[in-house]
Amino acid sequence: MSETAGCVVFDVGELVVGPSEGDGPLEIREDAAIAAVDGEVVAVGSSEDVTREYPPENAETAIDAEGRAVVPGFVDPHTHAVFAGDRSDEFEAKLRGKTYQEILEEGGGILRTVRATREASDERLLANCRGHLETMLAHGTTTVEVKSGYGLDTETELRLLEAVDRADDAQPVDLVATFMGAHAVPEEQDAEGYVDAVVEDQLPAVADQGIARFCDVFCEEGVFDVEQSRRVLEAGAEYGLRPKVHAEEFTRLGGTQLAADLEAASADHLLFATEDDVDALVDAGVVPVLLPGTAFGLGEEYADARTFLEAGAPVALATDFNPNCHSRSMGFTQTLGAVEMGMTPAEALLAATHDAALALDLEDGTGTLREGASADAVVLEASSYVHVAYRFDTSAVDTVLKAGEVVHG
């Protein structure tokens, strides 16, 4: 007896379902198909079997993949995609030899974006965010974490989170909001006084707003030290916001150990993490999120992905999209993971899908195409998932589905 599906994708040459239950990192099926009902995957199997049960001619949406590869929608677990202003001139300054810290000390960097963001209207912030998300979607990303942090005062931080919430409702990409009031020290305050403001003023207001799921902090030399970071994250946890930590990006300060102590959802950047740090994250179940685009843009060394992988960590990759790392492509992120961090294309894809979802506490099948998961899928222009990392001149994405509906292509 045949059934009616909302969506059927059939004649898939190579279907990446998700992490394997067996020997390999990915479960890959050939000559495959998937069917979805009410946006949820209900059948995964051979093209013959799935189309017999769910005939394409009966489906609302039927896609003949014609032998091409299909992969889960990408999950980007670390972005700063809501802001105003432009810092392309700082990119040029870095090419002339100025460091990130020098630009920050001269009033550029994060503080420059803060000034532009405070001056921007709510509609401008929403429009900017939506524009970035449209580009991400075209590159195959269907779930994105977005941090606040370019307000550095209660009013603007709330405005940024509201823009994320409105953007979540206004376009197909699923958004996960993170409060990051402790992103930098504003010009008008010192670090200790600003931590007081984050803990005593911003966090209660953010909790009342009810949009953010996580609380993040930039634990770095010259920004927030370990104890200041701990204070922010513990206060956030009291309001139900799970910790995340920007850790060991420019120096080894101790943010990774802090993330392990607090059993954070993730520790991100980790360019200067040691083997002891790796072991601490694995033991605490903290997901390491590596951001190769940041190292690429800054001309810095890359995080050591192999050490994390060999320790058994579920490594995640993310774009770190922000004015200082202007990359919205998870495909290019996977290229950098493979070329610069020694990951295989399969490891990079897993890190950009299932394991990236773990960094956002999404254990509902997000980042997979297993039965019961949302039918977030990417049909490639190629016969193998390897083309995601291999093809770095243009996107390998042809068609993007969100909950079984075509949203790009």
C-alpha positions in Angstrom: 0.0 0.0 0.0 1.4 3.4 -1.0 1.5 6.4 1.2 1.5 10.2 0.5 4.5 12.2 1.4 5.0 15.9 1.6 8.4 15.5 0.0 10.3 12.7 -1.8 13.9 12.9 -2.9 14.8 9.9 -5.0 17.5 8.5 -7.3 20.1 9.8 -4.9 23.6 8.5 -6.0 25.1 9.1 -2.6 22.9 9.8 0.5 24.7 10.9 3.7 22.4 9.9 6.5 24.5 10.9 9.5 27.1 9.4 11.8 27.5 5.7 11.3 26.5 3.0 13.9 29.3 0.8 12.5 32.9 1.3 11.6 32.8 4.6 9.6 32.2 8.2 10.6 29.3 8.6 8.1 26.5 6.3 7.1 26.3 6.6 3.3 23.7 4.9 1.1 23.9 4.5 -2.6 20.9 4.6 -5.1 18.8 5.9 -2.2 15.8 8.1 -1.4 14.2 9.8 1.5 10.6 10.7 2.2 9.2 13.3 4.6 5.7 13.9 6.0 4.9 17.1 7.8 8.5 18.2 7.5 9.9 15.1 9.2 11.9 12.2 7.6 9.7 9.1 7.6 11.6 6.8 5.3 15.3 6.3 4.3 16.3 3.5 2.1 16.8 2.3 -1.5 15.2 4.5 -4.1 13.1 1.5 -5.2 11.8 0.8 -1.8 11.1 4.3 -0.7 9.4 5.3 -4.0 7.2 2.2 -3.9 5.9 3.2 -0.4 5.9 6.9 -1.1 5.3 7.4 -4.9 6.9 10.7 -6.1 3.8 11.4 -8.2 1.7 11.6 -5.1 4.1 13.9 -3.2 3.7 17.7 -2.9 7.4 18.0 -3.7 9.3 15.4 -5.6 13.0 15.8 -6.5 14.8 13.5 -8.9 18.4 13.8 -7.8 19.5 12.1 -11.0 22.4 10.4 -9.3 23.6 13.4 -7.4 24.6 13.4 -3.7 22.3 14.6 -0.9 23.7 15.6 2.5 22.1 17.0 5.7 21.6 20.7 5.9 24.7 22.4 7.5 24.6 23.6 11.0 26.7 26.7 11.8 27.2 26.7 15.6 29.1 29.9 16.0 28.3 33.2 14.3 27.9 36.9 15.2 25.5 37.6 12.3 23.6 40.6 13.7 25.5 43.9 13.5 25.9 47.1 11.6 28.8 48.8 9.9 31.7 47.8 7.7 35.4 47.0 8.6 36.8 46.0 5.2 39.5 48.7 5.7 40.7 46.8 8.8 41.3 43.7 6.6 43.6 45.9 4.5 45.3 47.2 7.7 45.9 43.6 8.8 47.5 42.8 5.4 49.9 45.8 6.1 51.0 44.1 9.4 48.7 45.5 12.1 47.5 43.0 14.6 44.0 42.4 15.8 44.9 43.8 19.3 46.5 46.9 17.8 43.4 47.6 15.8 41.3 47.2 18.9 43.5 49.5 20.9 43.1 52.2 18.3 39.3 52.1 18.6 38.7 49.7 15.8 37.6 46.1 15.9 34.7 45.1 18.1 34.3 48.6 19.6 34.0 50.1 16.1 31.2 47.7 15.3 29.6 48.5 18.6 29.4 52.2 17.8 27.8 51.4 14.4 25.4 48.9 15.8 24.2 51.2 18.6 23.4 53.8 16.0 21.5 51.4 13.6 17.7 51.2 13.6 16.0 48.0 14.6 14.9 47.5 11.0 18.5 47.9 9.7 19.7 45.3 12.1 17.0 42.9 11.0 17.6 43.6 7.4 21.4 43.0 7.8 20.8 39.7 9.6 18.3 38.5 7.1 20.7 39.3 4.2 23.5 37.2 5.8 21.1 34.3 6.5 19.9 34.4 2.9 23.5 33.9 1.8 24.1 31.2 4.3 21.0 29.3 3.2 22.2 29.5 -0.5 25.4 27.8 0.7 23.4 24.9 2.4 23.1 26.1 6.0 19.8 25.4 7.6 20.5 26.0 11.3 22.6 28.9 12.6 23.6 30.1 16.1 23.7 33.9 16.4 25.3 35.8 19.2 24.6 39.2 20.5 27.6 41.2 21.7 27.8 44.3 19.6 25.7 46.4 22.0 27.6 46.2 25.3 24.7 47.8 27.0 21.4 46.5 28.2 19.2 48.3 25.6 21.3 47.4 22.6 21.9 43.8 23.6 18.2 43.3 24.0 17.6 44.9 20.6 20.1 42.5 19.0 18.4 39.4 20.5 15.1 40.8 19.4 16.5 41.1 15.9 17.5 37.4 16.0 14.1 36.4 17.2 12.4 38.4 14.4 14.7 37.0 11.8 14.0 33.5 13.0 10.3 34.0 12.3 10.9 35.8 9.0 13.0 33.3 7.0 13.6 29.5 6.7 16.9 29.1 8.6 16.4 28.0 12.2 18.2 30.3 14.6 19.6 29.6 18.1 20.3 32.8 20.1 23.2 33.3 22.4 23.7 36.3 24.8 27.2 37.6 24.6 27.2 40.8 26.5 30.7 39.9 27.6 32.2 40.2 24.1 34.4 43.2 24.8 34.9 46.0 27.4 33.1 49.1 26.3 35.1 52.4 26.0 33.2 54.0 28.9 34.0 51.3 31.5 36.7 49.0 32.9 36.5 45.2 32.8 35.5 44.7 36.4 32.8 47.4 36.3 31.4 46.1 33.1 31.2 42.6 34.4 29.1 44.0 37.2 26.8 45.6 34.6 26.5 42.3 32.7 25.7 40.3 35.8 23.5 42.8 37.6 21.7 44.6 34.7 22.0 42.8 31.3 21.5 39.1 32.4 18.2 39.7 34.3 16.8 41.7 31.4 17.9 39.0 28.9 16.3 36.3 31.0 13.1 38.3 31.2 13.1 38.6 27.4 13.3 34.8 27.1 15.0 34.6 23.7 18.6 33.5 24.4 19.5 29.8 25.1 23.2 30.3 25.8 25.5 32.7 27.5 29.0 33.2 26.0 32.1 35.2 27.1 35.3 36.2 25.4 37.9 34.8 27.9 41.0 36.3 26.6 44.0 38.4 27.6 43.0 42.1 27.6 39.3 41.3 27.6 37.9 39.1 30.4 40.1 37.0 32.6 39.1 33.5 33.9 37.5 34.7 37.1 35.5 37.4 35.4 34.4 34.9 32.7 33.4 32.4 35.4 31.3 35.1 37.1 29.4 35.9 33.9 28.8 32.3 33.0 27.8 31.2 36.5 25.3 34.1 36.6 24.0 33.2 33.2 23.5 29.6 34.4 21.4 30.8 37.3 19.0 32.2 34.7 19.0 29.0 32.7 21.5 30.0 30.0 24.0 27.2 29.4 27.6 28.4 29.1 29.8 28.7 26.0 33.3 30.0 26.0 35.5 31.8 23.5 38.7 30.1 24.7 42.4 30.1 23.8 42.1 32.1 20.6 45.2 34.4 20.9 46.8 33.0 24.1 46.3 30.1 26.5 44.5 31.9 29.4 42.5 29.0 30.9 39.1 29.3 29.1 39.1 25.7 28.1 39.6 24.5 31.7 36.8 26.9 32.7 34.5 25.4 30.0 35.3 21.9 31.4 34.7 23.0 35.0 31.3 24.5 34.1 30.4 21.6 31.7 29.7 24.2 29.0 28.0 23.3 25.8 31.1 24.2 23.8 34.5 25.8 23.9 35.3 27.7 20.7 38.4 28.7 18.8 41.0 26.7 20.8 44.0 27.7 18.7 46.3 27.5 21.8 44.6 24.6 23.6 47.0 22.0 25.0 46.6 18.2 25.2 45.6 18.7 28.9 42.8 21.1 27.7 41.7 18.5 25.1 41.5 15.8 27.7 39.5 18.1 30.0 36.9 18.9 27.3 36.5 15.2 26.4 36.1 14.2 30.1 33.5 16.9 30.7 31.6 16.3 27.5 32.2 19.8 26.1 32.1 20.1 22.3 35.2 21.7 20.8 34.1 24.2 18.0 36.9 25.0 15.6 36.8 28.1 13.5 39.3 27.8 10.6 37.9 30.9 8.8 39.2 33.1 11.7 42.7 31.7 11.4 42.5 32.1 7.7 41.4 35.8 7.9 44.0 36.6 10.6 46.8 34.7 9.0 47.3 32.7 12.2 48.0 29.1 12.9 45.0 26.8 12.9 43.6 24.8 15.7 44.8 21.2 16.0 41.8 19.2 14.8 43.6 15.9 14.8 44.4 16.0 18.5 40.7 16.6 19.3 39.6 13.8 16.9 42.1 11.3 18.2 41.0 12.0 21.7 37.5 11.1 20.7 35.9 14.5 20.8 32.9 15.3 18.6 34.6 18.2 16.8 32.4 20.9 15.3 33.2 23.4 12.6 31.7 26.9 12.3 32.2 29.9 10.2 32.6 32.5 13.0 30.9 34.9 10.6 31.5 38.5 11.9 32.9 41.7 10.6 36.4 40.4 11.2 35.8 37.0 9.6 33.5 37.7 6.6 32.7 34.1 5.6 29.2 32.8 5.5 30.0 29.5 3.7 30.1 26.3 5.7 31.4 24.7 2.5 34.5 26.9 2.6 34.8 26.2 6.3 34.9 22.5 5.5 37.6 23.1 2.8 39.7 24.8 5.4 39.1 22.0 7.9 40.4 19.5 5.3 43.2 21.5 3.8 44.5 23.4 6.8 43.5 21.2 9.8 44.1 17.7 8.4 40.4 16.6 8.5 39.1 14.2 5.9 36.1 15.4 3.9 33.9 13.0 5.9 35.2 14.3 9.2 34.6 17.9 8.0 31.1 17.1 6.9 30.3 15.4 10.2 31.7 18.4 12.0 29.5 20.7 10.0 26.3 18.7 10.6 25.6 16.3 13.4 28.5 17.3 15.7 27.8 21.0 15.1 24.3 20.4 16.3 25.7 18.8 19.5 27.4 22.1 20.2 24.0 23.7 20.3 22.4 21.0 22.5 20.3 19.9 19.5 19.9 16.1 19.9 16.7 15.8 18.0 18.3 14.5 14.8 19.4 18.0 13.6 22.3 17.5 11.2 21.2 14.1 10.1 18.7 12.6 7.7 17.6 9.8 9.9 13.9 8.9 10.4 12.4 11.3 12.9 14.7 14.2 12.0 13.6 17.4 10.3 13.9 17.0 6.5 16.7 19.6 6.2 18.6 18.4 3.2 21.0 19.7 0.5 21.1 18.3 -3.0 24.6 18.9 -4.4 25.6 19.6 -8.0 27.9 16.6 -7.8 27.8 12.8 -7.3 29.7 12.8 -4.0 29.7 14.7 -0.7 33.5 15.1 -1.1 32.7 18.0 -3.5 31.5 20.1 -0.6 35.2 20.5 0.6 36.8 19.8 -2.8 35.0 22.6 -4.7 36.1 25.8 -3.1 35.8 28.1 -6.0 32.0 28.0 -6.0 29.3 26.4 -3.9 28.5 22.7 -4.6 24.9 23.3 -3.5 22.1 23.0 -6.0 18.9 22.8 -3.9 18.2 23.3 -0.2 15.2 21.8 1.6 14.0 23.0 5.0 11.5 20.7 6.8 10.9 19.1 3.4 10.2 22.3 1.5 12.4 23.8 -1.2 13.8 27.0 0.2 16.7 27.5 -2.3 17.3 26.3 -5.9 
